[in-house]
């Protein structure tokens, strides 16, 4: 039992620090959704949390670090969804298609439902934030695992799964990149047509990947 006045254990301090970081991130995410990440200052986040900006900087070295933390939250949720799809039942090809489709659907939903967060992810892609690089590597790794599984089952013809995964990512980037999705939708392209175009592209790509009968 801890005596009154005795120093807190490192575990308790670590838990408190993690809770404070989460509270700051929660506040930042709310403000990013309502004001936009560029218009949100550290002072705004501090005010939302009822603390000083100096205290915020104890947990996040810079505003950029907060930006990355919120982007990591958002992309982490998408990555978790992709992993559930990849771990499901059925042919590897069907799961690979579903993963690519889910990436496009999340990007389109972000444009319509969370435009301010969409702008943040678009900036993260353009400026090569570290969290984006890690997410893209995770996507390539997930594609590669599904390709390797399909090759082992005889669904796909043998080839380097990692190199093929990178090519698949590049071939579908028009349906994944926030700026490209935004450009299409802003110029009158209908979401249903974008989705149909992706299905046509996947048909073409899977024809090239599929093992001959």
C-alpha positions, -999 to +999 in steps of 0.1 A: +000+000+000+014+034-010+019+057+020+006+093+020+032+116+006+052+088-010+063+093-046+040+077-073+052+045-089+067+048-124+037+027-137+012+052-122+031+081-137+032+064-171-005+057-169-013+093-160+010+106-188-008+083-213-042+095-201-031+131-205-017+125-239-050+109-249-070+138-235-049+163-255-053+142-286-091+140-281-094+177-277-072+183-308-093+159-329-125+177-319-110+210-329-096+196-361-130+183-370-147+217-363-121+243-372-096+224-394-061+213-384-045+244-399-067+269-380-063+250-347-035+264-326-018+248-296-034+275-274-069+264-286-061+228-277-047+239-243-079+259-236-101+230-246-082+208-221-081+234-193-043+236-192-015+259-204+001+256-238+034+248-219+017+217-204+006+206-239+042+209-250+053+185-222+034+158-240+038+168-276+070+185-288+053+205-315+020+212-333+033+189-360+035+161-335-001+166-326-010+166-363+008+133-368-009+118-337-044+126-351-035+113-385-021+081-369-055+076-351-074+080-383-052+058-404-049+033-376-086+027-377-085+022-415-055-002-412-074-022-385-104-025-409-081-037-437-065-064-414-100-077-406-107-080-443-074-097-450-079-122-422-114-132-434-125-163-452-127-169-489-103-167-518-073-144-515-085-125-547-118-116-531-102-103-500-076-084-520-103-067-540-123-060-508-092-043-492-086-021-522-123-012-523-124-004-486-095+020-490-113+039-517-146+039-498-129+054-467-112+081-488-145+090-505-164+091-471-137+113-456-142+138-485-179+140-480-183+135-442-151+149-427-138+174-451-115+191-426-098+158-417-097+150-454-077+182-459-053+171-432-047+136-448-042+153-482-015+176-467+001+146-449+004+128-483+017+159-501+042+167-473+053+130-467+045+129-430+061+099-413+027+085-403+017+084-440+048+065-450+042+039-423+006+035-433+015+030-470+041+004-460+015-014-439-009-014-469+018-028-492+026-055-466-011-064-464-014-067-502+018-087-503+006-112-477-027-117-497-008-121-529+016-146-514-013-166-500-030-165-534+001-177-550+005-206-525-031-216-532-026-215-570-050-185-574-022-161-586+007-168-609+041-169-591+059-136-588+076-114-562+047-106-539+062-074-524+071-059-558+036-069-571+020-053-541+039-020-547+027-021-584-009-028-573-007+002-549+006+024-578-020+012-602-049+020-579-035+053-565-061+074-584-088+058-561-068+061-529-050+095-529-070+122-512-060+149-537-070+127-567-103+117-551-110+153-543-101+164-578-124+139-595-153+146-571-149+184-574-150+182-611-184+165-613-173+128-612-201+108-595-190+086-566-208+056-582-189+061-614-156+063-595-164+031-577-174+014-611-141+026-626-122+010-597-140-023-602-131-022-639-095-015-631-095-044-605-109-067-632-080-058-655-054-062-627-067-095-614-068-109-650-031-102-651-024-117-616-046-148-619-029-181-626-038-197-659-065-223-657 
